[in-house]
Amino acid sequence: MSIDNVCRYLSEEYPESFATWLLDRTPADVKDLKTELSVEPVRADCIILKICLLLN
């Protein structure tokens, strides 16, 4: 079982516990949106640029 499948299983079966573990606090509301990431690869430099633009 790949890491993605383990994370998906845990987040679908135990959403509140998974969110609490991930955020290190209990969230007010947890929703499973059943979304998929894009097939296109995410470019790290594009993400860094967007973050830098948001911070300025």
C-alpha beads as a LAMMPS data file, in Angstrom:
LAMMPS data file: protein, C-alpha beads

56 atoms
55 bonds

1 atom types
1 bond types

-500.0 500.0 xlo xhi
-500.0 500.0 ylo yhi
-500.0 500.0 zlo zhi

Masses

1 110.0

Atoms # bond

1 1 1 0.000 0.000 0.000
2 1 1 1.473 3.345 -1.022
3 1 1 1.704 6.373 1.268
4 1 1 -1.053 8.097 -0.703
5 1 1 -3.393 5.152 -0.199
6 1 1 -2.670 4.984 3.550
7 1 1 -3.320 8.720 3.982
8 1 1 -6.472 8.497 1.904
9 1 1 -7.771 5.543 3.906
10 1 1 -7.068 7.206 7.255
11 1 1 -8.607 10.523 6.184
12 1 1 -11.743 8.812 4.845
13 1 1 -12.250 6.371 7.716
14 1 1 -11.148 8.600 10.611
15 1 1 -11.418 12.213 9.390
16 1 1 -11.549 13.909 12.806
17 1 1 -8.646 11.901 14.227
18 1 1 -6.554 12.374 11.078
19 1 1 -7.143 16.149 11.039
20 1 1 -6.313 16.397 14.744
21 1 1 -3.069 14.471 14.232
22 1 1 -2.128 16.560 11.195
23 1 1 -2.948 19.970 12.719
24 1 1 -1.970 19.151 16.312
25 1 1 -5.303 20.574 17.492
26 1 1 -8.949 19.595 17.220
27 1 1 -10.596 21.305 14.234
28 1 1 -14.086 22.741 14.584
29 1 1 -15.399 21.003 11.457
30 1 1 -14.013 18.278 9.189
31 1 1 -15.350 17.578 5.696
32 1 1 -14.204 14.947 3.214
33 1 1 -14.365 16.714 -0.161
34 1 1 -13.425 13.675 -2.304
35 1 1 -11.175 15.723 -4.593
36 1 1 -8.236 14.551 -6.670
37 1 1 -4.976 16.317 -7.396
38 1 1 -4.281 17.330 -10.959
39 1 1 -2.510 14.814 -13.165
40 1 1 -0.129 17.596 -14.205
41 1 1 3.005 17.794 -12.055
42 1 1 3.162 20.660 -9.586
43 1 1 6.180 22.852 -10.160
44 1 1 7.868 23.759 -6.871
45 1 1 9.311 26.996 -8.275
46 1 1 5.809 28.126 -9.281
47 1 1 4.510 27.460 -5.772
48 1 1 7.449 29.329 -4.207
49 1 1 6.862 32.298 -6.524
50 1 1 3.161 32.427 -5.604
51 1 1 4.001 32.318 -1.889
52 1 1 6.557 35.110 -2.301
53 1 1 4.025 37.244 -4.166
54 1 1 1.457 36.676 -1.425
55 1 1 3.926 37.700 1.282
56 1 1 4.875 40.964 -0.423

Bonds

1 1 1 2
2 1 2 3
3 1 3 4
4 1 4 5
5 1 5 6
6 1 6 7
7 1 7 8
8 1 8 9
9 1 9 10
10 1 10 11
11 1 11 12
12 1 12 13
13 1 13 14
14 1 14 15
15 1 15 16
16 1 16 17
17 1 17 18
18 1 18 19
19 1 19 20
20 1 20 21
21 1 21 22
22 1 22 23
23 1 23 24
24 1 24 25
25 1 25 26
26 1 26 27
27 1 27 28
28 1 28 29
29 1 29 30
30 1 30 31
31 1 31 32
32 1 32 33
33 1 33 34
34 1 34 35
35 1 35 36
36 1 36 37
37 1 37 38
38 1 38 39
39 1 39 40
40 1 40 41
41 1 41 42
42 1 42 43
43 1 43 44
44 1 44 45
45 1 45 46
46 1 46 47
47 1 47 48
48 1 48 49
49 1 49 50
50 1 50 51
51 1 51 52
52 1 52 53
53 1 53 54
54 1 54 55
55 1 55 56
